[in-house]
Amino acid sequence: MELASITPVLLCFNEQDNLPRTLSALRAFPRVVIVDSGSTDASRAIAREFGNVQWFERPFDQHAAQWQHALSRSETDWVLSLDADYVLPEPLLAEIATLDPHAASVFQIGFRFFVHGAPLSATLLPPRAMLFRRSQARYVQDGHTQVLHYEGHAPLLRERAEHDDRKPLTRWLWAQIRYVQLEADKLLAADPQMLDRADRLRRHLFVMPWLAPAYILIGKGLLRDGWRGWHYALSRALVELMLSLTLIDRRFRCKPDGRKPEPPP
């Protein structure tokens, strides 16, 4: 598969701490599409430093719609969907260049997770369908994020992308506050039988804030990663705790008949 036949597409909102590394790894692609949601930092100025980057703006409504808009800006059928903190190392680019475009319409890519520039020995982040024909797949909303709907088998590549988010902790916390509201909406509206095991445990409120960090540190062995392992475990525990607190708060705010209260005048 020629890299020239692929368009990397990224979503962006105040990603000045990540864009230089992410875009530097994409110089081999003739055209890179960025759809921005109204950044107020130096993201746009950084993107202008890369001659292969085209910048578009769209007010954010939800992730799936934003991704679909980004796909529509591609001039190739093959796209590579990337978050702004995903870095593609040379071995992964080399593997992509050897792929048979007729072997599948979707390929999955796994991750190495980094904390402050150093890799962890494991992660909870599953592989993601990132390289695909946009004519054969579509994004749909799923809680705070999106999932790619497609038919057929999606082979997993051998090499992995690097998830290396360098944003300040305050920005990360701001994003999580928004995300847990959407996740709570999903958990409360869904049929419990249709949820995966982790989401069913989240509905029990008190399980995941303790289980997630214990599994990360002991089950995944991140105790041996020192403070970076603790950073990852505590960040996941905090997200789970915020989600549990949000679900409890929703219970207090519901009327006895289960309906949400009217907003204050």
N, C-alpha and C positions, 0 to 999 in steps of 0.2 A: 504494500500500500504506500503510495507516494505521499509524503507529508504535504505536498502542494495540493492534494485533493481533500485535505481536512481543514476545517475552520475551527480553531479554539474559540469558545464563547465563555465570557465571564460576566457575573453580576458584581456590582460594586456599590459600596456606600462607605465612604470615609476609610479607605484601605491604604493610606499612604505608607503604613508600616509594613505592608506585605507586597504591594504591587512591584517594586523594583526587582525583587527576587523572582516573583512569578513570571513577569514579562521577559526578564532576561533569559529564562529557560525556553521561551517560545520564539526566539529569533529565527529559527529554521522554518517557521510557517509564514507563507506570504501575507496572510491576512488574519488578524485577531480582532474579534468583536467584543467590545465592552459595553454593557448596558448599565448605566448609572442611575441611582435613585435620588440624586440631589446632594451629592457630596459637598461638604463645606471645607474640607481640608485640601491638601495638595495632590489628591489623586489624579485630577485631570491634567495638571501640569506634568506629573510623572509620566502619564500615558503618552503625552505629546512628545516625549523624548524617544519614543520607539516608533520608527517609521512604518512598521507593519500594523499598527494598532488603529482601529477606527472606533470612535467614541460616540455613543448614542445615549440619550437621556429619556427616561420614562418614569412618571410618578409611581411609586410603589403601591400596589394593592395587596397582592399575595405572591408567594414564590412561584407557584406553577404558572401564573399568567406572565410573570416577569421572564421566566425561562422560555416560555413559548414565544414571547416577543423577541428574545435574543436569538432563538433558532430562526425566526423569520428574517433576520438580518444576515444570515449566512448565505453565501453565494455558491456553496458546495452542498451536496447531499450529506456527506460525512461531516460530522461535527464532534468536537471534543469539549464536553461541558465541564467547566472547572470553577471551583470557588476561588476567590482571590488569594487564599492562603495555601493553594495547592502548587507545589513545585514539581516539575517533571524532570527527573535526572536523566543524564545521557543514556544509560542502559535501557530505560523505559522507552525513550524516543527511538532508539535503535530497534527495539523489539516491535514497536508499532510499524516501523518502516518495512519490516519483513512479513507483515500480516497479509494473508490472502483476502482481498475485499469480498470475495465470493463465498468465503467459508462461513460467514455469519453476518447478520445485520446489526448486532449489538455485541460489544465486548466489555467485560467488567475489569476494573482495575482496583487492586488492594492498596493499603496504605502503610507507611511507616509514620508513626506519630512522634512529633518533636515537641519538646518543652524548652523554651528559651534557647533554641538552636541546637539542642542535643537530642538524639533519638531515644525513644523508650524501647524496652525489650518486647513490649506487647501493647495492644490497644483493644478497646471495645468496638472501635469503628469498623463496620463490615465493609467488604468490597462494594463498589458502586458501579452501576452501568454508566460509563462516561463517554465511551467512543461508540457512536452509532449513526445509522442513516436516519436523518430527521424525517424522511418520508415514511419510515417504518415504525416510528415511536412517538409518544406524546406524553408530556408531563401532566400530572394531576396532583391536586393539593392533598397532603396527608399530615394533619396536625400542624405543627409549626413549619414544616418543610414540604418537600414535594417528592413524588416517586415517578419513575419513568415506566409507562405502560408499553409493553411490546410483546410480540409473539415469538415463540421459538427459543432455542438455547442461546445463552450468552456466555461464551468461553471466558475464563479468567486468565488474564495475562500473568506471566511469571514474574516480571518486574513490577515494582510498586511505586506509587506516587508518594511524595512527602507532604504530610499535613503539618504545616509549620506556621501557626498563627502568632504573630508578634505584636498584636494590638495591646494597648494598655489594659490592665485588669478592669478598670472602670468602664471601658467600652464593652468588654466582654460581659460584665454584669448587666449593663443596660440592655444588651441584646437578649440575655437570658430572661429578664423580666418580661419582655414582650413574648418570647417563645413559650414560656410556661402557660401563659393565658391561652394560647392557641392549642397547646397540648391538652389542657384541661377541657377545652371545648370538645376536642376529639374524644377523650376518654368518657365524658359524661353523655355524649350523644351516641356512642357506638354500642352495638350489641356485644356484651362481654364475650360471647362465644366466637365472635369474629376477630377479637384482639389476640395478639401474640402473647407468649408467656410473660414477658417483661411488662407489657401494658396491663395484663390482668393483675399482676402483683402490685402495680402502681395504684390500682383501684382500692387496694387494702390499706393505703395511706402510710402505714408505719414500717413497711417491709423494705422498700428500695433505698431509703436514705441510709440504712445500715448495711444492707446486703451489697449494694453496688461498690462501696469502697473496700469492704472485706474481700469481695471477689477479685477486685483489681489488684489489691496488695498481696493477697495470699494465693487465690486461684490462678491469677495471671502472672504472679511472681514479680510484681513491680516493687516489692520491698527492696530488691537488690539494686534498683535504680536510684536509691537514695531520695534526696529532697525532690527531685523531678518526678519520681513515682508518687510521692506524697502529694505533690501539686496536682497531678492528674487525678488521683483518687479523691482528694478533697473537693476539687472542682466538680466532679461528677456527683459527689455526695451533696454538695450545695444545690445543684440543679434539681436533684431528686427531692431534697427537703423543700425547696421553693415550690415544686409542683404539688407536694403533699399539702403544704400550707394553703396553696391556692384552692385545692379541692375541698379542704375543710372550710375555708372562707366561703366558697360557693354554697356549702350546705347551710351555713348561717344566714346567707342572704336570700335563700329560697323561701317562698311562702309555704305554709303547711300543705298545700295541694301540689307542691313541686314546681310551681311556676316561679320564674324570676320576678323579683320586686320591680315596681316601676321606678325609673330613675328619678332622682330628686328634681324639683322644678328649678 
